[in-house]
């Protein structure tokens, strides 16, 4: 029954990865909001300035992380969207 050809995958691997990357990019702002809200859950007293500093460092770190990961994912998405030069309609 097999004629020696490799069986086709349900979805092409590149197309599957592209869809999963787009799904991740859609979820990324929600994940970022959750990470940025975490310092609100930390208990702090009005005289405790060390906790305020830690919260600011955390928020800045999360902000930089979100920007860096977004840039990496956008670059990978742009590379995958490049047209195939060998394709002839």
C-alpha positions in Angstrom: 0.0 0.0 0.0 2.9 2.3 0.6 4.6 3.5 -2.6 7.8 4.6 -0.8 6.7 8.2 -0.3 6.8 9.7 3.1 3.4 10.2 4.6 2.2 13.8 4.7 1.9 15.5 8.0 -1.5 17.0 8.8 -0.1 20.5 8.8 3.2 21.6 7.3 5.7 22.1 10.1 6.4 25.7 9.1 2.7 26.6 9.0 2.2 24.9 12.3 5.0 26.9 14.0 3.7 30.1 12.4 0.2 29.5 13.9 1.6 28.7 17.3 3.8 31.8 17.2 0.8 33.9 16.3 -1.2 32.3 19.2 1.7 33.2 21.6 1.7 36.8 20.3 -2.0 37.1 20.9 -1.6 35.8 24.5 1.5 37.9 25.2 -0.3 41.1 26.3 -2.5 39.2 28.7 0.5 37.5 30.2 2.3 40.8 30.5 -0.6 42.4 32.3 -0.7 39.5 34.8 3.0 39.9 35.4 2.7 43.7 35.9 -0.1 43.3 38.4 1.8 40.9 40.7 3.4 43.8 42.8 0.0 44.9 43.8 -0.4 41.7 45.7 2.7 42.3 47.7 1.9 43.5 51.2 3.6 46.8 52.1 3.6 49.1 55.0 3.8 52.9 54.4 7.2 53.1 56.0 8.7 50.2 54.1 10.6 51.9 51.2 12.7 48.8 50.4 9.6 47.0 49.2 8.7 50.0 47.0 12.1 49.9 45.4 11.9 46.1 44.8 8.5 46.6 43.2 9.9 49.3 40.9 12.8 47.1 39.9 10.5 44.2 39.3 8.1 46.3 37.1 11.1 47.7 35.1 12.5 44.2 34.7 9.2 42.8 33.5 8.8 45.7 31.1 12.3 45.1 29.5 11.6 41.4 29.3 8.3 41.9 27.6 9.9 44.2 25.0 12.8 41.9 24.3 10.7 38.8 23.9 8.2 40.7 21.7 11.0 41.9 19.5 12.4 38.3 19.1 8.9 36.8 18.4 8.1 39.6 15.9 11.4 39.0 14.1 10.8 35.3 13.8 7.3 36.0 12.6 8.6 38.4 9.9 11.2 35.8 8.8 8.5 33.1 8.4 6.3 35.5 6.4 9.0 36.0 3.8 7.8 34.8 0.3 9.5 31.8 -1.1 11.7 33.0 -4.1 11.4 29.6 -5.8 7.6 29.7 -5.8 6.0 30.2 -9.3 2.2 30.4 -9.5 
